[in-house]
Amino acid sequence: MSVMKKQIRGFTLIEIILALGFLSILALAIMPSINSMVKMDEANKEDSKIVFALEEAIESTYLYEEGRYSLTINSYPIDVEISPYEGDDKLLKVKASFEDLSLDLVRER
């Protein structure tokens, strides 16, 4: 009766080191793109907050007459301009702006 020995094979140290090296190179290649995605996400969140502030400014000036107004909404200084709409005396154009972003609305007097 002969006893058969099972030969247990595993990974060698060299194979493990090479695999870890390959994974670290992949991680280094992916990190800049992940970082830029996080920065873009933060910028989009900030723009969403500003758009919300512009909408709030337009809604809060619903009963205002023609003119220019400065409001602070959610710590953003918003400029609101209410002027007659071109070609129709029954309508007003309301423009809220903050830096390079603006939002326009046409409403009845």
Secondary structure as UniProt FT lines:
FT   HELIX           13..60
FT   TURN            61..63
FT   STRAND          67..73
FT   TURN            74..75
FT   STRAND          76..85
FT   TURN            86..87
FT   STRAND          88..98
FT   TURN            99..100
FT   STRAND          101..108
//
